[in-house]
Amino acid sequence: MKNNSALFFTCSLIEYIGRQQKQKRAYVVKHMGRDTIKRIYNYADVFHCEPIEKTAGEFITRCNIPTGSFDNVAKCKYEVPDYWTIGEVYERLIEDISEDDIDSILNHMIAVYSSWIDDAISNYNTDFYYQSREYICECYKEGKICA
């Protein structure tokens, strides 16, 4: 399903929490676990009615996500993309490799965040996250940044 608003919100929330807690997004996903991510996805239409700061704070506390030292925002030499922009990059990639059912979406979401591409998307000193969705998807499928 294209333009999956629940997936967009879930990915954006993961990005926001990663920035707040200075953790790699893969760590956030692992720490949250599949059940919590599924809950966020299923109730995204409710959670998005609250300020993202409040929702993120609740999940940081509930999942006991500690503060780390990964600060890709501070390391960025250029304009920092907002968490909605990066959430959309993940959303599009996951949409492009998943079936429309929730199990496929959740499995691919966890796989994407757990793969090498998480570091590539999180490096704001490159233009990788600005590339077309087709290019990012092809890179993911190839397992490397394509020439």
C-alpha positions as CSV (number, residue, x, y, z in Angstrom):
1,M,0.0,0.0,0.0
2,K,1.5,3.3,-1.0
3,N,1.2,6.4,1.2
4,N,0.7,4.2,4.3
5,S,0.1,6.9,7.0
6,A,0.4,4.4,9.8
7,L,3.8,3.3,8.5
8,F,4.9,6.9,8.0
9,F,4.0,7.8,11.6
10,T,5.7,4.7,13.0
11,C,8.9,5.4,11.1
12,S,8.9,9.1,12.0
13,L,8.3,8.2,15.7
14,I,11.3,5.8,15.6
15,E,13.4,8.6,14.0
16,Y,12.3,11.1,16.7
17,I,13.0,8.7,19.5
18,G,16.5,7.9,18.0
19,R,17.3,11.6,17.9
20,Q,16.0,12.2,21.4
21,Q,17.9,9.3,22.9
22,K,20.9,9.6,20.7
23,Q,20.6,6.0,19.6
24,K,20.9,4.3,16.2
25,R,17.5,3.6,14.8
26,A,18.2,-0.1,14.7
27,Y,18.8,0.0,18.4
28,V,15.5,1.8,19.0
29,V,13.6,-0.8,16.9
30,K,15.4,-3.7,18.7
31,H,14.7,-2.2,22.1
32,M,11.0,-1.5,21.3
33,G,10.4,-5.0,20.0
34,R,7.9,-6.2,17.5
35,D,4.9,-6.0,19.8
36,T,5.4,-2.4,20.6
37,I,6.0,-1.5,17.0
38,K,2.9,-3.3,16.0
39,R,0.9,-1.4,18.6
40,I,2.2,1.9,17.3
41,Y,1.4,0.9,13.8
42,N,-2.1,-0.3,14.7
43,Y,-2.9,2.8,16.7
44,A,-1.0,5.4,14.7
45,D,-4.2,7.3,13.9
46,V,-4.7,7.8,17.7
47,F,-1.1,8.4,18.6
48,H,-0.6,11.1,16.0
49,C,-3.3,13.2,17.6
50,E,-0.9,13.9,20.5
51,P,2.3,15.9,20.2
52,I,5.0,13.6,19.0
53,E,7.2,14.7,22.0
54,K,4.5,13.2,24.4
55,T,4.1,10.0,22.4
56,A,7.9,9.5,22.1
57,G,8.4,10.2,25.8
58,E,5.8,7.6,26.7
59,F,7.5,4.9,24.6
60,I,11.0,5.9,25.7
61,T,9.8,5.3,29.3
62,R,7.7,2.2,28.6
63,C,10.5,0.6,26.6
64,N,13.3,1.9,28.9
65,I,15.3,3.3,26.0
66,P,18.5,4.7,27.4
67,T,20.4,7.8,26.2
68,G,23.3,6.8,24.0
69,S,26.1,8.7,22.2
70,F,24.9,8.4,18.5
71,D,24.3,12.0,17.5
72,N,24.0,12.2,13.8
73,V,22.2,15.5,14.1
74,A,25.1,17.2,15.8
75,K,27.5,15.7,13.3
76,C,25.6,17.0,10.3
77,K,27.5,19.7,8.4
78,Y,24.5,20.7,6.4
79,E,20.9,21.4,6.9
80,V,19.5,18.6,9.1
81,P,16.5,16.8,7.6
82,D,13.5,16.7,10.0
83,Y,12.3,13.5,11.5
84,W,9.2,13.5,9.2
85,T,11.5,13.6,6.1
86,I,13.5,10.7,7.3
87,G,10.4,8.8,8.4
88,E,9.2,9.2,4.8
89,V,12.4,7.7,3.4
90,Y,12.0,4.6,5.6
91,E,8.2,4.4,4.8
92,R,8.8,4.4,1.1
93,L,11.5,1.8,1.2
94,I,9.4,-0.5,3.4
95,E,6.3,0.0,1.2
96,D,8.4,-0.9,-1.9
97,I,9.6,-4.2,-0.5
98,S,6.5,-5.3,1.5
99,E,3.2,-6.8,0.7
100,D,0.2,-4.9,2.0
101,D,-0.4,-7.2,5.1
102,I,0.7,-6.1,8.5
103,D,3.0,-9.1,9.1
104,S,4.9,-8.4,5.9
105,I,5.2,-4.7,6.7
106,L,6.4,-5.3,10.3
107,N,8.9,-8.0,9.2
108,H,10.3,-5.8,6.5
109,M,10.4,-2.8,8.8
110,I,12.5,-4.7,11.3
111,A,14.7,-6.0,8.5
112,V,15.3,-2.6,7.0
113,Y,16.2,-1.0,10.4
114,S,18.4,-3.9,11.2
115,S,20.3,-3.7,7.9
116,W,23.3,-1.7,6.6
117,I,20.9,0.8,5.0
118,D,20.0,2.3,8.4
119,D,23.6,3.7,8.7
120,A,23.4,5.0,5.1
121,I,20.0,6.8,5.7
122,S,21.2,8.1,9.0
123,N,24.3,9.8,7.5
124,Y,23.0,13.3,6.9
125,N,26.4,14.3,5.5
126,T,25.6,12.5,2.3
127,D,22.7,12.9,-0.2
128,F,21.7,9.3,0.0
129,Y,18.4,10.0,1.9
130,Y,17.5,12.5,-0.9
131,Q,17.8,9.9,-3.6
132,S,14.7,8.6,-5.4
133,R,12.7,5.8,-3.7
134,E,13.5,3.6,-6.7
135,Y,17.3,4.1,-6.2
136,I,17.1,3.5,-2.5
137,C,15.1,0.4,-2.9
138,E,17.5,-1.0,-5.6
139,C,20.4,-0.3,-3.2
140,Y,18.7,-2.1,-0.4
141,K,18.0,-5.1,-2.7
142,E,21.6,-5.1,-3.9
143,G,22.9,-4.8,-0.4
144,K,25.1,-1.8,-1.1
145,I,25.1,1.7,-2.5
146,C,24.8,1.3,-6.3
147,A,27.0,3.2,-8.7
